[in-house]
Amino acid sequence: MTADHRSIRWDTPGLSVSFATPEDGPVSVLALRPAGSPSPAPVLPGGHGEQPLVELSAFGHGRFPGSYRHVDTVIGRDLRFASETRTEHDGRHELRLTQVDADRGIRVTSVFEAYGATAALRTWTEVTVATDLVIDVVSSFATGSFLADARAESVDALVLAHADNDWIAESRWHVEPLRAAGLVDVLRQAHHHQPPRTRIALGNRGSWSSGEKVPVAAVAAADTGYALAWQIEHNGPWLAELGENGHGAYLLLSGPTDQEHQWSVRLRDGETFVSVAVSIAVALGDATDALRALTDHRRAIRHPRAADDALPVVFNDYMNTLMGDPTTERLLPLVDAAAEAGADYFCIDAGWYADGHWWDGVGAWEPSTARFPGGIAEVTEHIRSRGMTPGLWLEPEVIGVRSPLAETLPDDAFFQRRGVRIAEHGRHLLDLRHPAARAHLDAVVDRLVDDYGIGFIKMDENTMTGPGSDLGGLAPGHGHLEHARALLDWIDAVQDRHPDLLIENCSSGAMRMDYALLSRLHMQSTSDQQDPVAYASIAAAAPAAILPEQAGNWAYPQTGMSAEARTFALVNGVLGRMYLSGYLNRMTPVEVDAVRAAVAAQKTVLADIRDRHPVWPLGLPAWDADWVSLGLHDATAAQAYVSVWRRAGDATASLHLPWARGRELEATPFFPADAAGWTWTWDAEAGVLETTAPTAEPSARTFDVRAL
């Protein structure tokens, strides 16, 4: 470690980060590389002209020049290095870099955390003022070091990997040049001396943190072998911005902003605002290598809970089965069939709390006596008698407009705009900053756990908040930010009170797929997609954004399916967390045996899934690709479980396994145990496994692949 008036270097077992600290300019990132990697290309002395580490805009103190971009802020440019603090405890390394704008009375601290030997860091910004200031943008992280790190000559060499997200169409990855993604070359040298104004803006609005975009992406230099991946850890709106400055590309990451999300916050003398956290991972390789480094980091930042160690196989009665219409009569045979198949938990999904139409009447979460004439405890006790733990679907953050609670809870317990209670999709939105809202949810969860022995909650959220709540004179976006943080506090308190309770993160499938929530919750529903063929790309792509041990992929085989269709549906759930469904009670013995074999395969995978890393032998899955593939790789054993889905097109695909190149390869059927017509050949020199499916019908297999 070295420090002087011009630069600071921070080394951890996994990272090496250099910052410019010029006397007449703001702090900037000079280099961000894996530990032990070669130094980056030279940069300008002292970092002059580099992208400032912190961009900060406030009313009356905007940008120069003005644009839609959130760089070039006047305050960000006027910040000056003041101090640094380093600590290390139990493998957690922390660096705090403080800058000041003495004239405006602003103190800004960038906090960096790194864990163990992971090539990643977590960071956020803390802003303290000595005067009245209304902030409308504050970056959590910004860097312009990428071209130097990548030894790339221009922005033309960079590619962006990012994913669109939507209900039943999650994790649609694209890998494209920055130019094609929207960063137009304006040929500024021929016309002006200012930087271009164009940008690529990725982000989400309202309460769905992944409603339109997955809050994970990567930028890579294809020819020089350097990649940087990021995730934004906020259960609400966020922004990732890429553009050009005088030296190449910049990246800026933030939570909500005024321009995009109606967010601002007034700070008075001595008050502090803390931005949302973001994480950055780097690798000497392509985008998938950086995403693998982010996998290690996700494991490091998760809140440890002993209950998470079990990794149970969960049966849920919803998808392609009861679809929100459970009764005692329908559930009991499903419970028996799920137990026989090897499930560990049985979750009763939506509808258990209402006699008929329920969408706009929810909120009390009392079991329906019409659906359960003997009480819902008859079903939960039967679940336990079959050796499984009972679970329930719950959508805690809403109160239906027809619910009696809409009248009894105070107005201030709900999102409001200009004194009017927000109503969306037939629901009012609870504001968890209010003690009455929180007390209501505490009472619901405590009752379900204490009275019915519930050990699993599928926590859903199907209603968008809009920009937020302006209650108390706040900007709507800041009201939403405070609510989102209050929701996290509530979850933490629930799990402290009920340490054995597992909570699944769901939001119309995967509309809140972020690590503010997933650092706390047990697993993530990856989709509500009902077509197993369409689901293949979702299941294959999920570990790019979430841990494989949290990826709740539906497997919903049905009686009467062809052998190939049944296998395809089950393969969707093998490499991740199998979320089993389907009318197992109606199946023939042969069909039941297939389900049991899939559950057994899943449990074999789960034995060491937390030590494995995702690999994509066909690249990050495109939504409409004919073939997709996902592997879970154990580097120490030179072994991987590899799922391959052939949906259409050519009968043969080339799987790239660079970790096995130059060695003999043993590939054996893992699920199902019989290859049933699939064939393969290995090209050791190229590191390519040529795989051929037997039929024109969609077909899938999972292989156990070992380098010898």
N, C-alpha and C positions, 0 to 999 in steps of 0.2 A: 504494500500500500504506500502510495506517495501522495503528497498534497503540496501545492504551491499556489501562488497567486493566479496562475493561469489554468491549472487543471487539477482534477481529483480523480483518483482511480479507486474503485471499490471491487475487491476480489472476494468471492465466496467459493466454496468447493465446486460449484457448478457454473459460475458466471464470472465474467470480467466486464465491468462497466466503467467507462471513462466519461467525465464531464468537463466541459470547458467552463472556467470561472473567471472570465476577463474582468478587469477593473472597470471598464467602460461599456459593458454589455451584460445581458442576462445569462444565466446558466443555461447550457445546452448539452445534449447528449452527443459525445464524439464517437463512441463505439459501444456496442452492446453485443457481446459474443460469448459463445460457450467457453468455459475455463480451458486453458491450454491451447486454444486455437491461435493461428497466426494473427499478428496485428493487422488491423485494417489498412486500407490505402491512406496516404497522407491527407490531412485536412488543413484548412487555412490556419495560420498561427492564431492561437488564442480563441478560436471558435468564432471569429467575427463573421457575421452574416449567417450563422447557423440558425436552425429553427429553435426558438426558445423552448425550454423544458415546460414552462407554464405559460399558458395563454389565459388572460383574465380581462374580461370586458365588464364595464359598469355603465349605468346611465350617466351620460355626460362625459364618458371616457371610452370611446368606441375603438374603431380600427382605422388604420391609415396605411395603404389606401382602403377605402370602403368596398365591401363585396359581400356575397353570401357566405364567404368562408369565415372560419372562426380563428384564423391566424392573423398576424399583423396587428395584434391589439396594442394599443398605446401603453397600457399598464404593463403588459407582458414584456414589452421592449424596454421599459424603464426600471424593471427589477434588477437588483444587484446582489451578488453573493454576500452573505453575512456570516454563516457558520455551518459547521457540519458536526454530527454526532453519530457514532457507530457503537452498536452493542451486539452481543452474541450470547444466546442462552439456549441450551438443549437443541442445538442444530438450527435455530432460527436466527438469521442474521438480519439486522436492521440498520438502515442508513437514513438519517434525517438531514436534508439539505434545506437551509433557510435562506431566503432572499427578502430584501426589503425595498420598498419604494418610500424613501424618507419624506419626500415632498408631500405625498398623499397620505402618509401614515398607514401604510399597508405592510403587513408581514405575511409572507407565504412560505409554508414548509411543505416540501415534497418528501413523502415517507415511502421508503422501499423496504420490502421484506423478501427474503429468499430462504428456502428451506432445504437443508441438507445439501446434496449434490445435484439437485435439479437445475437444469439450464433454464430457469425461469424466475421471474420476480412478480410480486404483487405491489401495487403502488396506488397512492391517492394524494390529494392536495388539501392542505388545511390553510384557510385564509382568515387572518385576524386583522381587525381595523381599529384605528384610533380616532375615527371620525365617522360620520354618517355616509354610508355607501350602499347603493342598490346594485348588486351583482347580477348580470344576466347571462354570463358564460364563465365557467372556470373549467379548464381542462384537468383531467386526472393524470394525463401523460401526453407528451408530444415529443417527437423526435424527427430530425432530418438526417440522421446518420446512416440511413440504409444504403445509399450508393457506396459510401466508403466501406462499410462493413461487407458489402457484397462484392466489392471490387468491380462494380459495374460502371460502364462509361456513361450511360444515360438512362432516363426513365424508360426508354424503348425496350430495355432488357428485362423489365420487371413484369411479373404476372401476379394476378390477384385470384385467390381462391376464396369464394364466399358462397353463402347458401340462402336461397329464398325459403320462406316458410309460410304455410297456410294450413288451415284445417283440412285434414285428410290428404295433404300434399306437402308433408314436412321434409325438411333437409334436402332440398333440391340444389345440389352443389354445382357451381360453375367455376372453371379454371380458365382464365382468359388474360391476355395482355392488358396492362393498365390502360393503354391507349384504346383498346376495344371496349373496355369497361366504362369509358367516358372521360378519361383524362386527355383531352384533345391537345395536340401539338399546335399552338397558335403561332408558331414561328416568330416569337416576340423579338428575337434579335434583329429582325429586319424592320421592326416598326417602333418599338418602345423599349424603355429601360426598366419598366416596372415588371414584376412577376405576373404571370397569367392569373385570371380570376376563376378559372374553372376548378371544379372539385368533383370527387366521387364521394357521395354522402350515403352511408349505410345507417339504418337506425330503425327504431320502433316508437310507437306512440301509445299513450294510455297504459293500462295495466298489463297488457300482453307483451312481455319483454321479448318474445320471439314470434309475435303475431304476423310480421311481414318478413323479417330478416332474422336469421340465427345470430345471436350476439357473439359469434366466433368467426374469425376469418384469418387469412394468412397472406403475406406478400413474399414473393420469392424471386431470386435471380436464377433463371433456369440454367444459364451457361456457366455460372461461376460457383454454384453450390452453396448458397446461403439463404436462409428463410427465417422469417419472423412471424409468429402466430400470436393472436391476442383474443381475449375474452373480456366482456364487460359484465361485471358482477353486480347487477342491479335488477330487482324485480319490478321494473317499471321502464320508462322511456330512456333512451340512450342515443348516442351519436358516435360514429366512427367516420372520420373525414380524411381523405387522401388527396393531395394536390402537389403542385410544384412550387418551389421557391427558387432562389438564385443558384442553388447548388444541386438541385435534383428533386427527389420526392420527399414529402413529409407525411407523417401520420399523426393525427390528433384523436384522442379518445376522451369521451366525457359522458356524464349523465345527462339529465335534461337541460335544455337551453331555452332562452326566451323565443328565439326565432322559430325553432321547430316544435316546442312543447309548452309554450306559455309559462315558462319557469323564470322566476327571478326571486331574489331574497334581499331584504333590507337588513344590513348589519349596522349596529351602533357601537359606540366606543367600547372596546374590549371584547366584543362578541366575535365568535369564530364560526365559520361554516366549513364542514368537511365534505369533500366531493365523494362520489361513488368510487368504489375500488375497481381497478382493472388489473388484469394479469398479462404478462408478456413472456413468451417462450421463444428461444432461438435454437437453430440447428445448422450444422454444416451439411446441407442437403436440400431437398425440395419441401414443398408445403406440408406434405404428409409427415416428414421428419419433424418439423416444428410442432405439428399437432400432436405427435407422439410425446414430445417433451412437455407439452401442455397437459397430457394425460398424467405424467408423474406429478406435476404441480397440483392438479385437481385432487389427487390423493393426499397430498401434503396439507392442503388448506381445509379439508373436510373436518367438521367438528366430530371428534371421536365419540362413539356411543357403543357400548358393549352389545346392545341389541342388534346392531347392524351386522354383527359377525355371522349370524346364522344364514343369511342369503336364502330365504325360503323360496320354493316354487309356489306361486300364487295362482289359484283358480279364481276367475272372476266370471260371474254369470251373465255379463252384459253382451259382449261383442258376438254378433251373429247367433245369439242364443236368446235370453229373455228380454233383452233390449229395453230395460227399464220397467218391466212388468212382472216382478217376482211375487210369488205366493208360497205358502207353506207346501202346498201340494206339488208345485213345480220344483221347489228347491230341494226337498228331501232326497229324491232320486239322484239329482245332480251332485249333492253332497256325497252320497255313497259312491258314485262313479268317479268323482274327483279323488276321493280317498284311495280307491282301488288303483287309480292311475299313478299315484305317488305324490299328489300335491300336499304341501305342508300347511298352506293357509287357504281359506275359502272366503272370498269377499262377496257380500251381497251388494250389488250395485244399485243404481238409481231406482226410485219408485217405492222403496220400503216404508216411506213415511206418509203416503197419500192413498186415499181410496180410489181416486180417479185421476182426472187431469190435475197436474201438480205444478207445472212450470212457474206460474205466477203466484202460487200460494205457499211457497216454501219458507222456512225460517224457524219453525218450532222444533222440527226434527224429532217428532214423536212417532213410534211405530204405528202403522195402520192396523186397526183391529179387523178390518174387512179382509185384508190380505193375509193376516196371521190370526185366525180365530182363537188359537190357543196361545197367542202371544209370540212375539219374535224370539223370545227366549227358548221356545220349543226348537226353533231352527238352530240358534247359536249353541244350545246345549248338544244338539245332535252333531253339529260340526266338531265340537270338542270330543264327543264320544267316539268319533271316527279318527281321532288322533291329529286333528287339524286345529288351527287357531282361527277364530271367526274375525271377519272384517266387515266394514260398512263403507259405502260411498257417502261423502258429505261435501256440500258446497257451502262452507261456513260464512263467506264474505257477503252474502246477499240475503235480502228479505223480499219475498214476493209482494207485489203491490196489493194482492188480495189477502195477504197474511194478517192476522190480528196484531202481530208484532209491529206491523207498519204503523199502527195507531198508538201502541203502548210505549214503544221506545221513543225517546226524545228526538226532536228534529236534528239536534246537534250531533246525534250518533250516526248521521248519514251524510254522504257527499251532498254538497249544495253548490249552486251557482246563483249569485245575486239573490239569495234568500229563498230559492226554489230548490226543493229536494230533487236530485237527479233520479230519473227513471230510465232504464235501458233494458230492452228485451223483457219487459214485464217484471223487472226487479229494481228495488232500491239497493244502493251500495253502502254497506256499513263502513264507517270511518273508525278504524281501530285506534285512533288517538283518543277517542272518547271512552271514559271508563264504563259507561253503560253498554256499549258495543262489546267491549272486551269481556265484561262480566257475563253477558249473554252467551258468548262463545265458550267461555270457561265452563259455564254450567252445562252446556250441551255436551262437550267432550267428556267432562268428568262423569256425567250421568251414563253415557254410552259405555265408558270403560268400567265404571263401578257396577252398574246394574246388569250389563250383558256380557261382561268379560271381553270386550272388543280389544283385539291386539293389533289391528291394522286399520288404517283409515285411508281411503282413496280420496284425497283432498282435491276437489275440482274447482274450477272458476271459469264459468262460461259467459260472463257478462263484462263487456268493456267499460271502463270507467269514464272514457273521454279524457280531456286534459287534466281533470282533477277537481278539487274543491277549493273555493275561495273563502271558506268560513274563517272568520277572524281577520278578514282584510288581506289575506295572503294571495299571492299569485296562484292560480289554479294548479300549475305545475309543482309549486312548492308544497301546497296542501297534499298533493298526491305523493310527493317524495316523503313527507313526514308519515303519511299513512303506510307507505310501503315499508319503511323502517319499523313502524309500530307492529306491522304484521310479522316481521322477523322476530321481534322481541316476544310477541305472543307465542309463536312457534317454539322458541327456546324455552319459554316458561312451561308450556304444555309438556314438552319432552323431559323437562326437569321433574315435573310432578309424576309423569308416567314413563319411567325409563325403559319399559319393555314395549311401549307402543311404537309401531313402525308406521310412518306416514309416507304415502306415495304422492308425488307431485304430478298433478294433472291439470290441464286447462284447455278444454276442448281438444284433447290430445296433447300436443306439445307446444302450446302457445305461451308458456312461461318456463322455457328451458334455459334457466340461467343459474349461475353458481352463487348468487345470493341465497336462493332457495335450496339448490342442490348441495351446497356445502352443509346443509342442515338435514335434509330429508333423505329418505331411504332409497327411493327409486323414482324414475321418471317414465310416465307413459309416453311412448314415442309417436303415437298416432291414434286416431279413431278410424283409420282406413279399414274398410270391410272386405276389400278384394285382396286375397293373399298374394296375387301376382304383382299388384301395384305396391304392396307392402314391402316387397323384397328390397327395393332401393332405399326405403326408409330404414329398414333394419340394418342394411349394410352401411349406411351413411351415419347412423346415430353416434358411433364412438368418435366421430370427428368433433362432436360438440359436447358429449357427456361421457362419463366413465362407462366402460362396457358392463361393469357390475351394477350400474344403475339404469341400464337401457331396458325398460320394460316393453318388450316386443310381443305383440299378440300372436298366439298360435291357436287357431280356431278350426280344427278339423271337424268335418261333418260326416255322418253316416251316408253312404251312397257315393261318396267321392271316389274317383279313380285312384289307384295306388299312387300315381304320380302327383295328382292334385293334393292328396292327403299328405304325402311326403313334403311337397312344396310348402304347404301351410305350416307344417311342424318345423321345418328347417328355419323358417323365419324366427323361431324362438330359441334356437339352440345356442347361438353365440351372443349372449347377453343375459337378460333376465326373462325367462319364459313366463309370459302372462297367458296362462292356459284358459281356454274357453271352449265352447261347442257343446252340443248335446251328446256328451259321452255316454249317457245312460241309454241312448237309442242305438248304440253301435254293436256290430257283430263282434265275436271274439277276436277275429283277425284284425279288425280296426282298433279294438281296445289294445291289443298287443303292440300295435304300431305306436299308439300314444304312450304306452308304458315305456317303450324303448326310447322314445324321444325325451321323456322326462328323465330317464336314467342317464342318457347322454348329457342332458343339461346339468344334472348334478355332478357328473364327472368334470364338466367344464368349470362349474362353480367352485370346485375344490381349490383351484389356484388362479381364478380369474383376476384377482386383485394384484397379481404379479405379472400379468400379461399386458402387451401393448397391441393396439389395432394396427393391421396392415391391410392395404387395399391392392391385391394383385392385379386388378384391372383399372387402377386409379380410383379417385373419388367418384362415387356412383352418380351418374347423370340420371335424372328422373325417368327419361324414356329410353335408357340403354337396353339393348337386347340381352346383354349379359352383365351381371354385377357380381362382385365377390368381396368377402370380408374374411380376414384371418385374425386370430388372436395368437400372438407370437410369444414364445418363451425363449428369449435369447440365450439363456444359460444352457438350455437343453437342445438348442438348434431345432426346435419343434414348433409346429403351429397346428391349430385346428383351423381349417379353411372351409368356409361355406361358399358354394358356387350356385348361382341361379341362372338358368337359361330360360329367358322369357319369350324370345322370338329370334328370327334371323338365322345366321349360320349355325351349323351344328357344332362347330369347334371354336374354342376360345383359347388364347395364349395367356396363361397366368404367370406374371413376373414375380419370382421369388429370389431377389438379390442376395438374401442372407444365406441361401443354399448354393449359390453359384460356385462351380468348380468342384462340387462334391457329389457323391452318389446320393440318391433320394429314394426314400421309402414312402410311398403314398398308399394308405389303406382306407377302406370305407369306415367312417366313424358313426355316422347316422345317415341312412339306415346301414346296418352291418353288411347288407348285400348290395354290391354296386349296381345290380339290376340293369346291366346294359351299358353303363358309363365306362368309358375307356380313357386312358391317358398315357402319354409318353413324356420322358424327361430329357431336355437338352441341357446337360450340365454346363457346357461352355457359355451358353447364353443365359442360363438361369431361368429357363422358361419351361413350364409344365403345360403341354398341349392337352386340353381336356375336351372330350367329345360326349355330347348327350345323345341318348338313343332314339328319341322320338321328336316329332314336331310339336307335341304337347309341351307346355311349360313344365320344366323339370328342375329339381334341385337336389344337391347332395352336400354333406359335410364330410371332409376328409381329415385324417390324421396324417400330417406330412412331417417327415423327419429327415434331416440331413445326416448322412453317415460319415 
